[in-house]
Amino acid sequence: MPRRPLLLPILLPFALIACGKTPYAPRTLDSLDRELTDANAASPAHDPALTAALHDQIMVDPALAQTSNADVIRPPSRPDPMAVPPTAARADPVDPAKLKTAPAASGDCPDCELSKGALTLGALGARQPSRPLAQCAPLIAYSAGWSNRLPQGLGLYPDARVEEAAGTDGKGCSLRIVSFASGAAPARVMDWYFTQARAAGFTAEHRADEKQDVLAGTRGGTTYILYLSRRPDGGTDVDLIANG
């Protein structure tokens, strides 16, 4: 008696399962995430740790919140007002053969001490021993245009790069304060201003300490003072004050 028909009851359930199988559909990351969330929400036997991770409020320690990203490198909140963009070195246009040599520094330099710690042009002006100059310093307004309104004989060095300038003509004042950089060495800048000042009728006295040179003088009611410091590139940083 043939035994082949006995296999039909065994194979029939597998055939029915195969016929009812849902075709495979590719699932995206979003669909998998939804399935996972829905399954955990609907199932009474869901994983409590997973549910807490997905739904519970994040705990934050207020004591540590202010220290986050403490070591991160971030751009400043505002541009640096004292920053000078890098510029290519230029040949000094001043002919040293046409300059008079400034006298050697004499005596102590109390003016050098006055300039230390002055963070603004106004603070530098207010520290000056001249009473009219110190009284006018709080009235200054900042604008690069003041660098073009200096007294005759005390103009900018030919290659000057103005960093900041301020001044005032109010309440009987005539104050100019200019900060600039030059590619020339301090000795060259000193000789140039000494030559210009003497030609314009100013007196000129040179004082110095180990870090700074000062050239100061008067002409009638006008007073001036120059602070010269050597830059790391061999040039000169200059603060020029003129009043009167």
C-alpha atoms as a printed R data frame, in Angstrom:
    type eleno elety resid chain resno      x       y      z
1   ATOM     1    CA   MET     A     1  0.000   0.000  0.000
2   ATOM     2    CA   PRO     A     2  1.532   3.335 -0.978
3   ATOM     3    CA   ARG     A     3  2.535   5.671  1.902
4   ATOM     4    CA   ARG     A     4  2.766   8.967 -0.027
5   ATOM     5    CA   PRO     A     5 -0.645  10.369  1.147
6   ATOM     6    CA   LEU     A     6  0.527  10.312  4.760
7   ATOM     7    CA   LEU     A     7  2.862  13.298  4.049
8   ATOM     8    CA   LEU     A     8  0.040  15.649  3.136
9   ATOM     9    CA   PRO     A     9 -1.226  16.348  6.688
10  ATOM    10    CA   ILE     A    10  2.313  17.122  7.757
11  ATOM    11    CA   LEU     A    11  3.168  19.499  4.911
12  ATOM    12    CA   LEU     A    12 -0.192  21.289  4.804
13  ATOM    13    CA   PRO     A    13  0.403  23.642  7.841
14  ATOM    14    CA   PHE     A    14  3.748  24.765  6.440
15  ATOM    15    CA   ALA     A    15  2.168  25.529  3.095
16  ATOM    16    CA   LEU     A    16 -0.532  27.618  4.757
17  ATOM    17    CA   ILE     A    17  2.025  29.543  6.815
18  ATOM    18    CA   ALA     A    18  4.088  30.238  3.720
19  ATOM    19    CA   CYS     A    19  1.030  31.521  1.861
20  ATOM    20    CA   GLY     A    20  0.097  33.924  4.669
21  ATOM    21    CA   LYS     A    21  3.579  35.383  5.203
22  ATOM    22    CA   THR     A    22  3.746  39.162  4.886
23  ATOM    23    CA   PRO     A    23  6.142  40.276  2.121
24  ATOM    24    CA   TYR     A    24  9.367  41.910  3.425
25  ATOM    25    CA   ALA     A    25  9.335  45.666  3.299
26  ATOM    26    CA   PRO     A    26 12.503  47.727  3.917
27  ATOM    27    CA   ARG     A    27 12.302  49.795  7.119
28  ATOM    28    CA   THR     A    28 13.876  53.138  7.738
29  ATOM    29    CA   LEU     A    29 15.410  54.389 10.957
30  ATOM    30    CA   ASP     A    30 12.287  56.458 11.643
31  ATOM    31    CA   SER     A    31  9.974  53.478 11.202
32  ATOM    32    CA   LEU     A    32 12.090  51.330 13.514
33  ATOM    33    CA   ASP     A    33 12.036  54.075 16.118
34  ATOM    34    CA   ARG     A    34  8.240  54.331 15.915
35  ATOM    35    CA   GLU     A    35  7.844  50.562 16.188
36  ATOM    36    CA   LEU     A    36 10.052  50.473 19.241
37  ATOM    37    CA   THR     A    37  8.212  53.333 20.917
38  ATOM    38    CA   ASP     A    38  4.754  51.959 20.108
39  ATOM    39    CA   ALA     A    39  5.661  48.451 21.265
40  ATOM    40    CA   ASN     A    40  6.913  49.693 24.625
41  ATOM    41    CA   ALA     A    41  3.856  51.892 25.134
42  ATOM    42    CA   ALA     A    42  1.340  49.125 24.265
43  ATOM    43    CA   SER     A    43  2.966  46.092 25.865
44  ATOM    44    CA   PRO     A    44  2.336  45.487 29.589
45  ATOM    45    CA   ALA     A    45  5.690  43.766 29.794
46  ATOM    46    CA   HIS     A    46  7.727  46.637 28.344
47  ATOM    47    CA   ASP     A    47 11.256  47.366 29.526
48  ATOM    48    CA   PRO     A    48 11.027  50.033 32.288
49  ATOM    49    CA   ALA     A    49 14.627  51.154 31.798
50  ATOM    50    CA   LEU     A    50 14.049  51.767 28.105
51  ATOM    51    CA   THR     A    51 10.788  53.595 28.764
52  ATOM    52    CA   ALA     A    52 12.453  55.809 31.366
53  ATOM    53    CA   ALA     A    53 15.276  56.628 28.970
54  ATOM    54    CA   LEU     A    54 12.813  57.658 26.273
55  ATOM    55    CA   HIS     A    55 10.151  59.475 28.292
56  ATOM    56    CA   ASP     A    56 11.472  60.642 31.648
57  ATOM    57    CA   GLN     A    57 12.711  64.230 32.182
58  ATOM    58    CA   ILE     A    58 16.439  64.742 31.926
59  ATOM    59    CA   MET     A    59 18.096  65.483 35.267
60  ATOM    60    CA   VAL     A    60 20.375  68.543 35.392
61  ATOM    61    CA   ASP     A    61 22.757  69.533 38.175
62  ATOM    62    CA   PRO     A    62 22.545  73.370 38.515
63  ATOM    63    CA   ALA     A    63 25.965  73.435 40.163
64  ATOM    64    CA   LEU     A    64 27.584  71.911 37.079
65  ATOM    65    CA   ALA     A    65 25.468  73.614 34.407
66  ATOM    66    CA   GLN     A    66 27.613  76.756 34.489
67  ATOM    67    CA   THR     A    67 30.841  74.803 33.915
68  ATOM    68    CA   SER     A    68 29.821  73.102 30.690
69  ATOM    69    CA   ASN     A    69 32.069  73.916 27.720
70  ATOM    70    CA   ALA     A    70 34.416  75.771 30.047
71  ATOM    71    CA   ASP     A    71 37.440  74.761 27.978
72  ATOM    72    CA   VAL     A    72 35.853  75.150 24.567
73  ATOM    73    CA   ILE     A    73 37.506  77.599 22.147
74  ATOM    74    CA   ARG     A    74 34.928  80.234 21.234
75  ATOM    75    CA   PRO     A    75 35.146  83.486 19.289
76  ATOM    76    CA   PRO     A    76 35.078  86.690 21.383
77  ATOM    77    CA   SER     A    77 31.747  88.398 21.980
78  ATOM    78    CA   ARG     A    78 33.048  91.563 20.282
79  ATOM    79    CA   PRO     A    79 36.034  92.542 18.141
80  ATOM    80    CA   ASP     A    80 39.201  93.562 19.916
81  ATOM    81    CA   PRO     A    81 39.342  97.387 19.616
82  ATOM    82    CA   MET     A    82 43.130  97.384 19.937
83  ATOM    83    CA   ALA     A    83 43.778  94.753 17.287
84  ATOM    84    CA   VAL     A    84 45.932  95.831 14.357
85  ATOM    85    CA   PRO     A    85 45.593  93.729 11.182
86  ATOM    86    CA   PRO     A    86 48.887  92.290  9.953
87  ATOM    87    CA   THR     A    87 50.482  94.395  7.246
88  ATOM    88    CA   ALA     A    88 53.407  93.784  4.979
89  ATOM    89    CA   ALA     A    89 56.637  95.464  5.988
90  ATOM    90    CA   ARG     A    90 57.185  98.739  4.140
91  ATOM    91    CA   ALA     A    91 60.343 100.667  3.529
92  ATOM    92    CA   ASP     A    92 60.794 103.598  5.904
93  ATOM    93    CA   PRO     A    93 60.118 106.745  3.821
94  ATOM    94    CA   VAL     A    94 62.119 108.971  6.177
95  ATOM    95    CA   ASP     A    95 65.649 109.965  5.110
96  ATOM    96    CA   PRO     A    96 67.819 109.785  8.262
97  ATOM    97    CA   ALA     A    97 70.321 112.183  6.715
98  ATOM    98    CA   LYS     A    98 67.742 114.975  7.035
99  ATOM    99    CA   LEU     A    99 67.074 114.396 10.735
100 ATOM   100    CA   LYS     A   100 68.595 115.966 13.793
101 ATOM   101    CA   THR     A   101 69.637 113.551 16.517
102 ATOM   102    CA   ALA     A   102 67.526 113.755 19.656
103 ATOM   103    CA   PRO     A   103 69.513 114.447 22.845
104 ATOM   104    CA   ALA     A   104 70.329 111.548 25.125
105 ATOM   105    CA   ALA     A   105 67.807 110.782 27.845
106 ATOM   106    CA   SER     A   106 68.331 112.858 30.971
107 ATOM   107    CA   GLY     A   107 67.383 112.132 34.585
108 ATOM   108    CA   ASP     A   108 64.562 109.950 35.792
109 ATOM   109    CA   CYS     A   109 61.375 109.329 33.829
110 ATOM   110    CA   PRO     A   110 58.300 110.066 35.966
111 ATOM   111    CA   ASP     A   111 56.225 110.313 32.774
112 ATOM   112    CA   CYS     A   112 57.081 106.666 32.016
113 ATOM   113    CA   GLU     A   113 55.511 105.625 35.307
114 ATOM   114    CA   LEU     A   114 52.376 107.641 34.553
115 ATOM   115    CA   SER     A   115 51.694 105.680 31.368
116 ATOM   116    CA   LYS     A   116 51.890 102.244 32.985
117 ATOM   117    CA   GLY     A   117 48.495 100.693 33.585
118 ATOM   118    CA   ALA     A   118 46.572 103.271 31.508
119 ATOM   119    CA   LEU     A   119 44.196 101.028 29.567
120 ATOM   120    CA   THR     A   120 42.523 103.789 27.527
121 ATOM   121    CA   LEU     A   121 43.557 107.042 25.909
122 ATOM   122    CA   GLY     A   122 41.328 108.904 28.323
123 ATOM   123    CA   ALA     A   123 43.056 107.289 31.312
124 ATOM   124    CA   LEU     A   124 46.446 108.161 29.848
125 ATOM   125    CA   GLY     A   125 45.422 111.806 29.459
126 ATOM   126    CA   ALA     A   126 43.920 112.004 32.937
127 ATOM   127    CA   ARG     A   127 47.195 110.824 34.496
128 ATOM   128    CA   GLN     A   128 49.235 113.699 33.079
129 ATOM   129    CA   PRO     A   129 50.628 116.231 35.586
130 ATOM   130    CA   SER     A   130 49.411 119.160 33.470
131 ATOM   131    CA   ARG     A   131 46.209 120.336 35.153
132 ATOM   132    CA   PRO     A   132 44.524 121.654 31.952
133 ATOM   133    CA   LEU     A   133 45.293 118.388 30.170
134 ATOM   134    CA   ALA     A   134 43.948 116.226 33.007
135 ATOM   135    CA   GLN     A   135 40.773 118.340 33.200
136 ATOM   136    CA   CYS     A   136 40.133 118.008 29.454
137 ATOM   137    CA   ALA     A   137 40.748 114.243 29.304
138 ATOM   138    CA   PRO     A   138 37.250 113.237 30.574
139 ATOM   139    CA   LEU     A   139 35.680 115.229 27.705
140 ATOM   140    CA   ILE     A   140 37.324 113.348 24.823
141 ATOM   141    CA   ALA     A   141 35.397 111.514 22.116
142 ATOM   142    CA   TYR     A   142 36.904 108.613 20.196
143 ATOM   143    CA   SER     A   143 37.287 108.888 16.428
144 ATOM   144    CA   ALA     A   144 40.138 108.217 13.988
145 ATOM   145    CA   GLY     A   145 39.513 111.686 12.556
146 ATOM   146    CA   TRP     A   146 41.305 113.292 15.500
147 ATOM   147    CA   SER     A   147 44.598 111.908 14.173
148 ATOM   148    CA   ASN     A   148 44.316 114.359 11.246
149 ATOM   149    CA   ARG     A   149 43.857 117.391 13.525
150 ATOM   150    CA   LEU     A   150 47.200 117.460 15.307
151 ATOM   151    CA   PRO     A   151 49.190 120.706 15.852
152 ATOM   152    CA   GLN     A   152 51.713 121.727 13.213
153 ATOM   153    CA   GLY     A   153 55.017 120.003 13.849
154 ATOM   154    CA   LEU     A   154 53.384 117.104 15.698
155 ATOM   155    CA   GLY     A   155 51.774 115.226 12.824
156 ATOM   156    CA   LEU     A   156 51.812 111.474 12.333
157 ATOM   157    CA   TYR     A   157 55.025 109.690 11.399
158 ATOM   158    CA   PRO     A   158 54.944 109.029  7.616
159 ATOM   159    CA   ASP     A   159 54.217 105.281  7.869
160 ATOM   160    CA   ALA     A   160 51.949 105.513 10.926
161 ATOM   161    CA   ARG     A   161 49.125 102.959 11.271
162 ATOM   162    CA   VAL     A   162 46.564 104.559 13.562
163 ATOM   163    CA   GLU     A   163 45.152 102.185 16.175
164 ATOM   164    CA   GLU     A   164 42.996 104.625 18.118
165 ATOM   165    CA   ALA     A   165 42.455 108.368 18.358
166 ATOM   166    CA   ALA     A   166 40.449 110.712 20.552
167 ATOM   167    CA   GLY     A   167 40.093 114.421 21.215
168 ATOM   168    CA   THR     A   168 37.920 117.332 22.225
169 ATOM   169    CA   ASP     A   169 37.491 121.016 21.413
170 ATOM   170    CA   GLY     A   170 34.811 121.680 24.019
171 ATOM   171    CA   LYS     A   171 34.870 123.878 27.139
172 ATOM   172    CA   GLY     A   172 38.098 125.642 26.206
173 ATOM   173    CA   CYS     A   173 39.981 122.405 25.550
174 ATOM   174    CA   SER     A   174 41.984 121.507 22.480
175 ATOM   175    CA   LEU     A   175 43.161 117.995 23.288
176 ATOM   176    CA   ARG     A   176 44.382 115.304 20.896
177 ATOM   177    CA   ILE     A   177 45.452 111.774 21.912
178 ATOM   178    CA   VAL     A   178 46.553 109.322 19.226
179 ATOM   179    CA   SER     A   179 47.910 105.789 19.448
180 ATOM   180    CA   PHE     A   180 49.677 104.393 16.376
181 ATOM   181    CA   ALA     A   181 52.302 101.910 15.216
182 ATOM   182    CA   SER     A   182 55.291 102.431 12.942
183 ATOM   183    CA   GLY     A   183 57.678 100.046 11.230
184 ATOM   184    CA   ALA     A   184 60.623 102.347 12.065
185 ATOM   185    CA   ALA     A   185 62.816 101.780 15.094
186 ATOM   186    CA   PRO     A   186 62.194 103.942 18.188
187 ATOM   187    CA   ALA     A   187 65.422 105.895 17.678
188 ATOM   188    CA   ARG     A   188 64.351 106.872 14.133
189 ATOM   189    CA   VAL     A   189 60.881 107.924 15.280
190 ATOM   190    CA   MET     A   190 62.411 109.896 18.162
191 ATOM   191    CA   ASP     A   191 64.786 111.759 15.849
192 ATOM   192    CA   TRP     A   192 61.970 112.526 13.392
193 ATOM   193    CA   TYR     A   193 59.711 114.048 16.060
194 ATOM   194    CA   PHE     A   194 62.612 115.928 17.635
195 ATOM   195    CA   THR     A   195 63.429 117.466 14.242
196 ATOM   196    CA   GLN     A   196 59.790 118.338 13.500
197 ATOM   197    CA   ALA     A   197 59.089 119.756 16.961
198 ATOM   198    CA   ARG     A   198 62.187 121.975 17.045
199 ATOM   199    CA   ALA     A   199 61.445 123.276 13.532
200 ATOM   200    CA   ALA     A   200 57.916 124.224 14.688
201 ATOM   201    CA   GLY     A   201 59.230 126.132 17.711
202 ATOM   202    CA   PHE     A   202 58.612 123.510 20.417
203 ATOM   203    CA   THR     A   203 61.032 122.666 23.177
204 ATOM   204    CA   ALA     A   204 62.035 118.993 23.381
205 ATOM   205    CA   GLU     A   205 63.209 116.996 26.392
206 ATOM   206    CA   HIS     A   206 64.087 113.323 26.171
207 ATOM   207    CA   ARG     A   207 63.623 110.930 29.095
208 ATOM   208    CA   ALA     A   208 63.601 107.139 29.235
209 ATOM   209    CA   ASP     A   209 63.504 104.030 31.351
210 ATOM   210    CA   GLU     A   210 64.369 100.431 30.419
211 ATOM   211    CA   LYS     A   211 61.155  99.935 28.385
212 ATOM   212    CA   GLN     A   212 60.041 103.334 27.130
213 ATOM   213    CA   ASP     A   213 61.257 106.649 25.721
214 ATOM   214    CA   VAL     A   214 59.454 109.942 26.269
215 ATOM   215    CA   LEU     A   215 59.815 113.171 24.317
216 ATOM   216    CA   ALA     A   216 57.975 116.183 25.744
217 ATOM   217    CA   GLY     A   217 57.912 119.925 25.290
218 ATOM   218    CA   THR     A   218 55.909 123.136 24.998
219 ATOM   219    CA   ARG     A   219 55.296 126.063 22.662
220 ATOM   220    CA   GLY     A   220 53.410 128.920 24.242
221 ATOM   221    CA   GLY     A   221 50.226 127.389 25.603
222 ATOM   222    CA   THR     A   222 50.588 124.115 23.708
223 ATOM   223    CA   THR     A   223 51.974 121.043 25.465
224 ATOM   224    CA   TYR     A   224 52.905 117.712 23.917
225 ATOM   225    CA   ILE     A   225 54.237 114.373 25.113
226 ATOM   226    CA   LEU     A   226 55.250 111.294 23.103
227 ATOM   227    CA   TYR     A   227 55.521 107.772 24.522
228 ATOM   228    CA   LEU     A   228 57.601 105.422 22.367
229 ATOM   229    CA   SER     A   229 57.897 101.660 22.980
230 ATOM   230    CA   ARG     A   230 59.687  99.030 20.902
231 ATOM   231    CA   ARG     A   231 57.482  96.462 19.205
232 ATOM   232    CA   PRO     A   232 58.438  92.757 18.977
233 ATOM   233    CA   ASP     A   233 58.936  93.186 15.209
234 ATOM   234    CA   GLY     A   234 61.464  96.008 15.747
235 ATOM   235    CA   GLY     A   235 59.014  98.816 15.025
236 ATOM   236    CA   THR     A   236 57.556 101.351 17.444
237 ATOM   237    CA   ASP     A   237 54.303 101.822 19.310
238 ATOM   238    CA   VAL     A   238 53.573 105.516 19.881
239 ATOM   239    CA   ASP     A   239 51.120 107.371 22.110
240 ATOM   240    CA   LEU     A   240 50.990 111.075 21.258
241 ATOM   241    CA   ILE     A   241 49.266 113.674 23.456
242 ATOM   242    CA   ALA     A   242 48.929 117.317 22.440
243 ATOM   243    CA   ASN     A   243 46.920 119.983 24.218
244 ATOM   244    CA   GLY     A   244 46.492 123.723 23.735
